[in-house]
Amino acid sequence: MYDVIDAARSIAPRLRAAADQSEAERQLPSALVSAMAEAKLFSLLTPAAYGGADVDPLTAILAVEQIG
């Protein structure tokens, strides 16, 4: 099974490194958006039948906590 918490944990350092750029541009760099989409971090609670991660609410919260 795909682990969204590990995926979020691996993306978090890249998000922190891009914080100044993101703030200055008022948006995330497109490479990070792509990485987050590939990791299904934008669709944590969406059913797998619709292409989502289909995780339970606690797992979703823990994944969001990693990138927060």
Z-matrix of the N, CA and C atoms (Angstrom, degrees):
N
C 1 1.458
C 2 1.530 1 109.84
N 3 1.292 2 116.14 1 141.44
C 4 1.454 3 123.73 2 179.83
C 5 1.528 4 109.62 3 -69.67
N 6 1.321 5 117.71 4 131.64
C 7 1.463 6 121.72 5 -177.90
C 8 1.520 7 110.19 6 -102.82
N 9 1.327 8 116.80 7 101.52
C 10 1.463 9 120.84 8 -178.22
C 11 1.516 10 111.85 9 -69.84
N 12 1.324 11 117.80 10 -26.10
C 13 1.462 12 120.17 11 178.11
C 14 1.522 13 109.70 12 -66.88
N 15 1.325 14 117.47 13 -45.21
C 16 1.470 15 120.38 14 176.53
C 17 1.521 16 111.13 15 -63.44
N 18 1.328 17 116.70 16 -38.60
C 19 1.464 18 120.43 17 178.64
C 20 1.525 19 110.24 18 -62.86
N 21 1.324 20 116.07 19 -45.63
C 22 1.468 21 120.10 20 178.65
C 23 1.522 22 110.61 21 -63.92
N 24 1.310 23 116.47 22 -40.84
C 25 1.467 24 121.09 23 178.84
C 26 1.525 25 111.13 24 -61.34
N 27 1.324 26 117.36 25 -37.16
C 28 1.465 27 120.16 26 -178.60
C 29 1.525 28 112.38 27 -75.80
N 30 1.330 29 117.52 28 -25.23
C 31 1.465 30 121.52 29 179.31
C 32 1.532 31 111.40 30 -85.92
N 33 1.311 32 118.09 31 -25.36
C 34 1.464 33 122.49 32 -175.10
C 35 1.533 34 114.07 33 -53.08
N 36 1.330 35 120.07 34 -44.92
C 37 1.469 36 118.56 35 179.30
C 38 1.538 37 112.70 36 -61.89
N 39 1.308 38 116.36 37 -34.74
C 40 1.472 39 119.94 38 177.41
C 41 1.517 40 111.08 39 -67.19
N 42 1.320 41 117.17 40 -36.63
C 43 1.462 42 121.19 41 177.05
C 44 1.525 43 110.69 42 -66.12
N 45 1.327 44 116.73 43 -43.19
C 46 1.464 45 120.00 44 178.48
C 47 1.520 46 111.08 45 -64.11
N 48 1.325 47 116.49 46 -40.89
C 49 1.466 48 120.62 47 -179.61
C 50 1.529 49 111.82 48 -65.12
N 51 1.311 50 117.07 49 -28.61
C 52 1.464 51 121.15 50 -178.08
C 53 1.529 52 112.62 51 -96.97
N 54 1.320 53 117.42 52 8.98
C 55 1.466 54 121.16 53 -174.95
C 56 1.526 55 112.49 54 -58.04
N 57 1.330 56 117.74 55 -46.71
C 58 1.464 57 120.02 56 -178.65
C 59 1.522 58 111.23 57 -64.36
N 60 1.331 59 115.99 58 -43.69
C 61 1.468 60 120.45 59 178.46
C 62 1.532 61 110.09 60 -62.78
N 63 1.312 62 117.03 61 -43.75
C 64 1.462 63 121.40 62 -179.64
C 65 1.523 64 110.97 63 -61.91
N 66 1.308 65 115.80 64 -42.04
C 67 1.465 66 119.90 65 179.65
C 68 1.526 67 110.74 66 -66.84
N 69 1.320 68 116.78 67 -43.35
C 70 1.466 69 120.56 68 -179.26
C 71 1.527 70 111.88 69 -65.01
N 72 1.317 71 116.45 70 -40.07
C 73 1.466 72 121.16 71 -177.28
C 74 1.527 73 112.20 72 -90.42
N 75 1.341 74 116.60 73 -9.85
C 76 1.459 75 123.07 74 -179.49
C 77 1.528 76 112.71 75 61.99
N 78 1.330 77 116.01 76 27.18
C 79 1.468 78 121.67 77 175.23
C 80 1.520 79 109.08 78 -160.53
N 81 1.321 80 115.60 79 159.15
C 82 1.463 81 120.33 80 176.24
C 83 1.524 82 109.65 81 -75.29
N 84 1.334 83 117.00 82 145.89
C 85 1.465 84 118.95 83 173.60
C 86 1.534 85 109.63 84 -59.84
N 87 1.309 86 116.34 85 143.17
C 88 1.467 87 120.55 86 -175.45
C 89 1.524 88 112.72 87 -59.47
N 90 1.324 89 117.52 88 -32.22
C 91 1.467 90 119.94 89 178.56
C 92 1.529 91 111.00 90 -63.67
N 93 1.324 92 116.53 91 -37.43
C 94 1.461 93 119.62 92 178.14
C 95 1.521 94 111.75 93 -72.31
N 96 1.312 95 116.69 94 -38.30
C 97 1.468 96 119.76 95 176.48
C 98 1.527 97 109.48 96 -60.82
N 99 1.323 98 116.28 97 -43.13
C 100 1.471 99 120.05 98 179.04
C 101 1.524 100 110.90 99 -63.07
N 102 1.335 101 116.96 100 -43.42
C 103 1.464 102 120.58 101 179.75
C 104 1.527 103 111.06 102 -63.19
N 105 1.334 104 116.14 103 -41.10
C 106 1.457 105 119.65 104 179.04
C 107 1.522 106 111.54 105 -67.67
N 108 1.318 107 117.17 106 -38.51
C 109 1.470 108 120.43 107 177.57
C 110 1.523 109 110.74 108 -66.01
N 111 1.325 110 116.27 109 -42.75
C 112 1.470 111 120.31 110 178.55
C 113 1.526 112 110.88 111 -62.18
N 114 1.330 113 116.38 112 -34.86
C 115 1.469 114 121.21 113 178.72
C 116 1.527 115 111.89 114 -80.51
N 117 1.335 116 116.79 115 0.32
C 118 1.464 117 124.07 116 179.03
C 119 1.529 118 113.09 117 63.91
N 120 1.327 119 116.02 118 29.10
C 121 1.453 120 119.90 119 -179.23
C 122 1.524 121 112.76 120 -76.82
N 123 1.326 122 117.93 121 -13.06
C 124 1.455 123 121.53 122 176.23
C 125 1.525 124 111.73 123 -92.67
N 126 1.313 125 116.50 124 -4.79
C 127 1.469 126 120.01 125 -177.15
C 128 1.530 127 111.06 126 -137.06
N 129 1.302 128 115.55 127 43.22
C 130 1.460 129 120.24 128 -175.91
C 131 1.523 130 113.21 129 -58.75
N 132 1.321 131 117.06 130 -41.11
C 133 1.468 132 120.72 131 -176.03
C 134 1.518 133 113.48 132 -97.87
N 135 1.325 134 117.04 133 0.27
C 136 1.465 135 121.20 134 179.28
C 137 1.528 136 109.32 135 -75.12
N 138 1.323 137 117.94 136 134.98
C 139 1.463 138 120.59 137 179.23
C 140 1.537 139 112.29 138 -57.89
N 141 1.313 140 115.03 139 147.49
C 142 1.464 141 121.07 140 179.70
C 143 1.529 142 111.22 141 -59.86
N 144 1.311 143 116.95 142 -32.38
C 145 1.469 144 120.90 143 179.34
C 146 1.520 145 112.05 144 -59.77
N 147 1.326 146 116.03 145 -22.44
C 148 1.461 147 121.18 146 179.03
C 149 1.526 148 112.18 147 -107.25
N 150 1.331 149 116.39 148 14.61
C 151 1.460 150 121.31 149 176.39
C 152 1.510 151 115.48 150 89.76
N 153 1.311 152 117.20 151 8.07
C 154 1.456 153 121.09 152 -178.37
C 155 1.514 154 113.45 153 -88.76
N 156 1.323 155 114.87 154 176.40
C 157 1.466 156 121.19 155 179.29
C 158 1.530 157 111.64 156 -75.83
N 159 1.347 158 116.93 157 -27.15
C 160 1.458 159 122.13 158 176.30
C 161 1.528 160 112.68 159 56.13
N 162 1.345 161 116.25 160 48.66
C 163 1.461 162 119.20 161 178.88
C 164 1.518 163 109.93 162 -101.29
N 165 1.306 164 116.00 163 162.43
C 166 1.454 165 121.43 164 178.12
C 167 1.535 166 109.12 165 -73.22
N 168 1.326 167 117.85 166 160.97
C 169 1.466 168 120.66 167 -176.73
C 170 1.534 169 114.56 168 -57.13
N 171 1.318 170 118.13 169 -39.21
C 172 1.465 171 119.95 170 -179.93
C 173 1.524 172 111.18 171 -63.88
N 174 1.325 173 116.65 172 -43.15
C 175 1.469 174 120.88 173 177.68
C 176 1.528 175 110.75 174 -62.58
N 177 1.311 176 116.57 175 -40.32
C 178 1.461 177 120.72 176 177.70
C 179 1.520 178 110.39 177 -61.23
N 180 1.320 179 117.20 178 -45.08
C 181 1.464 180 121.04 179 179.51
C 182 1.519 181 111.04 180 -62.97
N 183 1.318 182 116.95 181 -42.31
C 184 1.464 183 120.64 182 179.45
C 185 1.536 184 111.41 183 -64.84
N 186 1.332 185 117.47 184 -36.43
C 187 1.460 186 120.98 185 177.78
C 188 1.527 187 110.35 186 -67.58
N 189 1.320 188 116.54 187 -43.99
C 190 1.459 189 120.73 188 178.65
C 191 1.530 190 110.36 189 -63.34
N 192 1.306 191 116.22 190 -38.31
C 193 1.467 192 120.84 191 178.13
C 194 1.532 193 110.65 192 -58.85
N 195 1.315 194 117.13 193 -37.80
C 196 1.473 195 120.82 194 -179.43
C 197 1.520 196 112.02 195 -63.97
N 198 1.317 197 116.96 196 -36.98
C 199 1.469 198 118.94 197 -177.28
C 200 1.522 199 112.22 198 -93.79
N 201 1.337 200 116.41 199 -8.28
C 202 1.459 201 120.80 200 179.64
C 203 1.480 202 110.27 201 -76.53
